[in-house]
Amino acid sequence: MSKQEALPVEQDQGSSPLPISQRALTVGICTITVSIAFESIAVATAMPVAAQDLGGIAYYAWAFSLFVIGMLLATVLAGRVCDRIGPSRPLLVGLGVFVVGLVVAGTAETMVQLVAGRFVQGLGGGVLNTAMFVTVAKAFRPAQRPKVFTFISTAWVLPSFVGPPVSAWLTSHLSWHWVFFTVIPLSVIGGAMVLPTVRAMIRIPMPEVGEDPTRQPPAPVWAAFATAVAAALLQAAGTRLDWSGLVLLVVALVLLGLGLPRLMPPGFLRLGRGLSSVILTRALLPGAYFGGEAFLPLMLVEQRDVPLLLAGGTLTVGAVGWTTGSFLQANRRLPLRRDQLITIGCANVAVGLALAGVLALVPTLPYWLIAVAWIFSGLGMGFATASTSLATITLSSEDAQGRNGSSLNLGDALGSSVFVGLAGTLFGALHPGGDLSLTFGVVLLSMSVVAVLSLLASLRVGHLSDPVH
């Protein structure tokens, strides 16, 4: 990747191209990504203390639900704006909103203020995710994008190594408020690094778009609201194993049925070939992975009496596999098409989850095999996550990068929310019975089935090569 490269720009005679630093842009985007990922992981560690300190245990779940609602809503709106005016202004606005959310949450003196801050953070994070995706599509050549997404994937995974212990230390020795304040400098540094490039991109005129009857219309705002509310209702339904939970589930499914198809490419629910299958794969796979990961440490502690430090180490092992897969997918010597990398990634996650489920059902097997299963799953996520992002860019026209990028991010966030919630519902229904092997086995094997569904969806992507392979 060159340190200094010119962005393409239509220019009058005698004018010069706008110089940008691709290295600074990449480092800046990765720094912003680390700040978003660290905030998400660290808050999960600090939130119990914050809720107790503010006397807001009753509102505990809303601190997470409203973050998801804000992110889903902003993801769709950002896609509309990026296709209309480009990604530069939305990126800067999203970063500003995210920092404001950190300040609101960090200075919270009531649980209502903390929850409001989390909602604002979700809005900023949703805008940033889509704007950064479109920025990569516009600022880098096709042959450079796999390496850029390798760095971004690594930036997402990196906080899983340090986030929980750093958050625990800050909460214990200073205050939970500092978990939010610590993220602000990272965000500001990332913004300062991308600022010269995005200012240059603002000066580039948007290409004129001719009439095209096959082009999808912008994603409707009402559909974004309906889908965001449905996600919150699904989370609430998963915590209530009674008639009220069933009512919430029905309402959520109705809202999803109305809103989601209008936010996705044609054929999304019919498993259509091409882009719709790429996004469906991305909606299923992270949900399966994170739904299983959420219960691995608990299984090792409750069922195998493994020390908490070693149990948490399985997450680190998965992160190592994820990072390795991200780097391998960008290797020019890898003789695989992009669609094959997606399918192999899905297969890895399915096999890893299935092995973890078998280990839960047969507790006499050595517990260290969990590490083997999870590095396998992490490797698959590294292959598939970066590859689905690249496939979405490849299959999107210049004027639809924002819409399709927001669909990809929406599917990722919504799928994770739904299937992690499903895993929690299964756990809540089975755990009181006291059969730990059955409880954890059903949860993990169910997530393996979801990963198999993502594998089937990936087979509908079709042959997809890129300049790297």
C-alpha positions in Angstrom: 0.0 0.0 0.0 1.4 3.3 -1.0 2.0 6.0 1.6 0.8 8.8 -0.7 -1.6 8.3 -3.5 -4.0 10.5 -5.4 -7.7 10.0 -5.2 -9.4 10.0 -8.6 -11.0 13.3 -9.3 -12.4 15.1 -12.3 -10.3 18.2 -12.6 -10.1 21.2 -14.9 -7.0 21.7 -17.0 -4.0 22.8 -14.9 -5.4 21.5 -11.6 -3.7 18.8 -9.7 -5.1 15.6 -8.1 -5.9 15.6 -4.4 -3.1 13.9 -2.4 -4.1 11.5 0.4 -2.1 9.3 2.7 -3.6 5.8 2.5 -1.4 4.7 5.4 -2.8 7.5 7.7 -6.3 6.7 6.5 -5.9 3.0 7.3 -4.4 3.6 10.7 -7.0 6.2 11.5 -9.9 3.9 10.5 -8.4 1.1 12.5 -7.9 3.3 15.6 -11.6 4.4 15.4 -12.6 0.7 15.0 -10.5 -0.2 18.1 -12.3 2.5 20.1 -15.8 1.2 19.1 -14.9 -2.4 19.8 -13.1 -1.6 23.1 -16.2 0.4 24.3 -18.5 -2.5 23.5 -16.4 -5.1 25.3 -15.3 -2.9 28.2 -18.8 -1.7 29.0 -20.0 -5.3 29.4 -17.5 -5.7 32.2 -18.2 -2.4 33.9 -22.0 -2.2 33.5 -22.9 -4.3 36.5 -21.0 -2.0 38.8 -22.4 1.1 37.1 -26.0 -0.1 37.4 -25.5 -0.8 41.1 -23.8 2.5 41.7 -26.7 4.4 40.0 -29.4 2.3 41.5 -30.6 1.3 38.0 -30.5 -2.5 37.9 -34.1 -2.5 36.6 -32.8 -0.6 33.5 -29.7 -2.8 33.1 -30.9 -4.5 29.9 -31.8 -1.2 28.3 -28.2 -0.1 28.4 -27.5 -2.8 25.8 -30.9 -2.8 23.9 -30.8 0.9 23.2 -27.3 0.7 21.9 -28.4 -1.9 19.4 -31.5 0.1 18.4 -29.4 3.2 17.9 -26.8 1.3 15.8 -29.4 -0.4 13.6 -31.2 2.8 12.9 -28.1 4.8 12.2 -26.6 2.1 10.0 -29.6 2.4 7.5 -29.7 6.2 7.6 -26.0 6.4 7.0 -26.2 4.3 4.0 -28.8 6.7 2.4 -26.6 9.7 3.2 -23.3 8.1 2.0 -24.8 7.3 -1.4 -26.1 10.8 -1.7 -23.1 13.0 -0.5 -20.3 10.5 -0.1 -18.9 9.0 3.2 -16.6 11.8 4.4 -19.1 14.1 6.1 -21.0 11.1 7.7 -17.8 9.7 9.0 -16.9 12.9 10.8 -20.4 13.5 12.1 -20.6 9.8 13.3 -17.3 10.2 15.2 -18.6 13.4 16.8 -21.9 11.7 17.9 -20.0 8.7 19.2 -17.7 11.0 21.4 -20.8 12.9 22.6 -22.3 9.6 23.7 -19.1 8.7 25.6 -19.2 12.0 27.4 -22.9 11.7 28.3 -22.4 8.1 29.6 -19.2 8.9 31.4 -20.7 11.9 33.3 -23.9 10.0 34.1 -25.3 10.6 37.6 -28.5 8.6 36.9 -29.2 5.4 35.1 -31.5 7.2 32.6 -28.5 9.4 31.6 -26.3 6.4 31.2 -28.8 4.6 29.0 -29.3 7.8 26.9 -25.5 7.9 26.4 -25.5 4.3 25.3 -28.2 5.1 22.7 -26.2 8.1 21.4 -23.1 5.8 21.2 -25.1 3.4 19.1 -26.1 6.1 16.7 -22.5 7.2 16.3 -21.2 3.6 15.9 -23.8 2.8 13.3 -22.9 5.8 11.2 -19.2 5.1 11.6 -19.4 1.5 10.5 -21.2 2.3 7.3 -19.2 5.4 6.5 -15.8 3.6 7.0 -17.0 0.7 4.8 -17.9 3.1 1.9 -14.6 5.1 2.5 -12.6 1.9 1.9 -14.6 1.2 -1.2 -13.8 4.7 -2.6 -10.3 5.4 -1.4 -8.6 2.0 -2.2 -8.1 0.0 -5.3 -9.7 -3.4 -5.5 -6.3 -5.2 -5.0 -5.6 -3.2 -1.8 -9.0 -3.8 -0.1 -8.3 -7.3 1.2 -5.3 -6.1 3.2 -7.3 -3.1 4.5 -10.1 -5.3 5.7 -7.4 -7.6 7.3 -6.3 -4.6 9.4 -9.9 -3.6 10.2 -10.8 -7.2 11.3 -7.7 -7.3 13.5 -8.7 -3.9 15.0 -12.1 -5.4 15.9 -10.6 -8.4 17.6 -7.7 -6.7 19.4 -9.9 -5.3 22.3 -11.0 -8.8 23.2 -7.4 -9.4 24.4 -7.2 -6.3 26.6 -10.7 -5.0 27.0 -12.0 -7.0 30.0 -8.9 -6.7 32.2 -8.4 -3.0 31.4 -12.1 -2.3 32.1 -12.0 -4.3 35.4 -8.9 -2.4 36.5 -10.4 1.0 35.7 -13.6 0.1 37.5 -11.8 -1.2 40.6 -9.1 1.4 40.9 -10.7 4.6 39.5 -14.4 4.4 38.6 -16.6 2.9 36.0 -16.9 6.4 34.5 -13.3 6.1 33.2 -14.3 3.1 31.1 -16.1 5.7 28.8 -13.6 8.5 29.2 -10.6 6.3 28.2 -12.2 5.7 24.8 -12.4 9.4 24.0 -8.6 10.0 23.3 -8.5 6.9 21.0 -11.5 8.3 19.0 -10.0 11.8 18.7 -6.6 10.4 17.6 -8.3 8.3 14.9 -10.4 11.2 13.8 -7.3 13.4 13.5 -5.6 10.8 11.3 -8.5 10.4 8.9 -9.3 14.2 8.8 -6.9 15.2 6.0 -8.1 12.5 3.7 -11.8 12.9 4.3 -11.4 16.7 3.8 -9.8 15.9 0.4 -12.6 13.5 -0.5 -15.2 16.1 0.3 -13.8 18.3 -2.5 -14.3 15.5 -5.0 -17.6 15.9 -6.9 -20.0 13.1 -6.6 -20.4 11.3 -10.0 -23.7 12.0 -11.8 -26.0 9.0 -11.7 -28.2 8.4 -14.7 -31.7 6.9 -14.7 -31.6 3.2 -14.0 -34.9 1.4 -13.5 -33.2 -1.6 -11.9 -31.6 0.4 -9.2 -33.0 -0.1 -5.7 -34.6 3.0 -4.1 -33.1 4.3 -0.9 -33.9 2.3 2.2 -37.1 3.7 3.8 -36.6 5.3 7.2 -39.8 3.7 8.6 -38.4 0.3 7.8 -35.2 1.1 9.8 -37.3 2.2 12.8 -39.4 -1.0 12.5 -36.4 -3.3 12.4 -34.6 -1.5 15.3 -37.7 -1.8 17.5 -38.1 -5.4 16.4 -34.6 -6.2 17.6 -35.3 -4.7 21.0 -38.6 -6.7 21.3 -36.8 -9.9 20.4 -34.2 -9.3 23.1 -37.0 -8.6 25.6 -39.0 -11.7 24.5 -35.9 -13.9 25.0 -35.9 -13.1 28.7 -39.6 -13.9 29.3 -40.6 -17.6 29.1 -44.3 -16.9 29.5 -47.2 -15.5 27.4 -45.9 -12.0 27.5 -42.7 -13.2 25.9 -44.7 -14.9 23.2 -46.7 -11.7 22.5 -43.4 -9.7 22.2 -42.0 -12.4 19.9 -45.1 -12.2 17.5 -45.0 -8.4 17.4 -41.2 -8.4 16.7 -41.6 -11.0 13.9 -44.4 -8.9 12.3 -42.2 -5.8 12.4 -39.2 -7.7 11.0 -41.4 -9.1 8.2 -42.5 -5.6 7.3 -39.2 -3.7 7.6 -36.3 -6.1 6.9 -37.0 -7.0 3.3 -37.1 -3.3 2.3 -33.6 -2.8 3.8 -32.0 -5.7 2.0 -31.2 -6.6 -1.6 -33.9 -8.3 -3.7 -34.1 -12.0 -3.0 -32.8 -11.8 0.5 -35.5 -13.9 2.0 -35.7 -16.2 -1.0 -31.9 -17.0 -0.9 -31.3 -15.3 -4.2 -27.9 -15.7 -5.8 -25.2 -13.0 -5.5 -25.3 -10.1 -3.1 -28.4 -11.2 -1.2 -26.8 -14.5 -0.3 -23.6 -12.7 0.8 -25.6 -10.5 3.2 -27.7 -13.4 4.4 -24.5 -15.4 5.1 -23.1 -12.4 7.1 -26.4 -12.2 9.1 -26.2 -15.8 10.1 -22.5 -16.5 10.7 -21.6 -13.9 13.4 -24.8 -14.8 15.3 -23.8 -18.4 15.4 -20.2 -17.6 16.5 -21.0 -15.1 19.2 -24.0 -17.1 20.4 -21.6 -20.0 21.1 -18.8 -17.9 22.4 -21.0 -16.3 25.0 -21.4 -19.6 26.8 -18.0 -21.3 26.4 -16.4 -19.7 29.5 -19.5 -20.4 31.6 -19.5 -24.0 30.4 -15.9 -24.6 31.4 -16.4 -23.0 34.8 -19.7 -24.6 35.7 -19.3 -28.0 34.1 -15.5 -28.6 34.2 -14.5 -26.4 37.2 -11.8 -24.8 35.0 -10.3 -21.6 36.6 -11.9 -18.4 35.3 -8.6 -17.2 33.8 -8.2 -20.4 31.7 -11.9 -20.4 30.8 -11.6 -16.8 29.5 -8.5 -17.8 27.6 -10.7 -19.6 25.1 -11.9 -16.2 23.9 -8.3 -15.2 23.3 -7.7 -18.4 21.4 -10.6 -17.6 19.1 -9.3 -14.1 18.6 -5.9 -15.5 17.5 -7.7 -17.7 15.0 -9.8 -14.8 13.7 -6.7 -12.6 13.2 -4.9 -15.5 11.4 -7.8 -16.1 9.1 -8.0 -12.3 8.3 -4.4 -12.3 7.2 -4.6 -15.5 5.2 -7.6 -14.3 3.2 -5.4 -11.4 1.8 -2.5 -13.7 0.8 -1.9 -13.4 -2.9 -0.7 -17.0 -3.1 -3.9 -18.5 -1.7 -5.4 -20.3 -4.7 -9.1 -19.7 -3.7 -11.9 -17.6 -5.1 -13.6 -15.1 -2.7 -16.8 -17.1 -2.6 -14.8 -20.3 -1.7 -13.2 -18.4 1.2 -16.6 -17.5 2.5 -17.8 -21.1 2.3 -14.7 -22.5 4.0 -15.1 -19.9 6.7 -18.7 -20.9 7.4 -17.7 -24.6 7.4 -14.9 -23.9 10.0 -17.3 -22.2 12.3 -19.9 -25.0 12.0 -17.3 -27.7 12.7 -15.8 -25.7 15.7 -19.3 -25.2 17.2 -20.2 -28.9 16.7 -17.0 -30.0 18.4 -17.7 -27.7 21.3 -21.2 -29.1 21.5 -19.9 -32.7 21.6 -17.4 -31.7 24.3 -20.3 -30.3 26.4 -22.4 -33.5 25.9 -19.4 -35.7 26.8 -17.7 -34.1 29.8 -15.1 -36.9 30.1 -13.3 -35.6 27.1 -10.4 -33.3 27.9 -11.4 -29.7 28.2 -8.4 -28.3 26.3 -10.1 -29.6 23.1 -12.3 -26.5 23.4 -9.2 -24.5 22.4 -8.9 -26.6 19.3 -12.6 -26.1 18.5 -12.5 -22.4 19.0 -9.3 -21.5 17.1 -11.0 -23.4 14.2 -14.1 -21.3 14.6 -12.0 -18.1 14.9 -10.1 -19.0 11.7 -13.4 -19.3 9.9 -14.6 -15.9 11.1 -11.4 -14.4 9.8 -11.9 -15.9 6.4 -15.6 -15.1 6.1 -15.9 -11.7 7.7 -13.4 -9.9 5.5 -14.5 -11.8 2.5 -18.1 -10.9 2.8 -17.2 -7.3 3.1 -15.1 -7.5 -0.1 -17.8 -9.4 -1.9 -20.3 -6.7 -1.0 -18.1 -4.0 -2.5 -17.4 -6.1 -5.6 -21.1 -6.8 -6.2 -22.2 -3.2 -5.6 -22.4 -0.4 -8.1 -20.6 2.9 -7.3 -23.9 4.6 -6.3 -25.1 1.7 -4.1 -22.0 1.2 -1.9 -23.7 3.0 1.0 -27.0 1.2 0.7 -25.5 -2.3 0.4 -22.8 -1.6 3.0 -25.5 -0.6 5.5 -27.4 -3.8 4.6 -24.3 -5.8 5.4 -23.7 -4.1 8.7 -27.4 -4.3 9.6 -27.5 -8.0 8.9 -24.3 -8.5 11.0 -25.7 -6.6 14.0 -29.2 -7.9 13.8 -28.1 -11.5 13.3 -25.8 -11.3 16.3 -28.5 -9.8 18.4 -31.1 -12.4 17.4 -29.0 -15.5 17.7 -27.1 -14.5 20.9 -30.6 -13.9 22.3 -31.8 -17.3 21.1 -28.8 -19.0 22.8 -29.7 -17.1 26.0 -33.3 -18.2 25.8 -32.3 -21.9 25.3 -29.9 -21.6 28.3 -32.6 -20.0 30.4 -35.0 -22.7 29.6 -32.7 -25.7 30.2 -30.3 -24.5 33.0 -32.8 -24.7 35.9 -33.1 -28.4 35.2 -29.6 -28.9 36.4 -28.3 -31.1 33.5 -25.3 -29.0 32.5 -24.3 -31.4 29.7 -27.7 -31.1 28.1 -27.9 -27.4 28.6 -24.6 -26.4 27.1 -24.7 -29.2 24.5 -28.1 -27.9 23.1 -26.9 -24.3 23.1 -23.7 -25.0 21.2 -25.2 -27.5 18.8 -28.0 -25.1 18.0 -25.5 -22.4 17.1 -23.7 -25.0 14.9 -27.0 -25.5 13.0 -27.1 -21.7 12.4 -23.6 -21.9 11.1 -24.6 -24.7 8.7 -27.4 -22.5 7.5 -24.8 -19.8 6.7 -22.8 -22.4 4.9 -25.8 -23.2 2.7 -26.4 -19.5 2.0 -22.7 -19.1 1.0 -23.2 -21.7 -1.7 -25.6 -19.4 -3.4 -23.1 -16.5 -3.7 -21.8 -17.8 -7.1 -18.2 -17.6 -8.5 -16.6 -14.5 -7.2 -13.0 -13.6 -7.9 -11.0 -10.5 -7.0 -7.7 -9.0 -8.1 -5.9 -10.6 -5.1 -6.5 -14.3 -6.0 
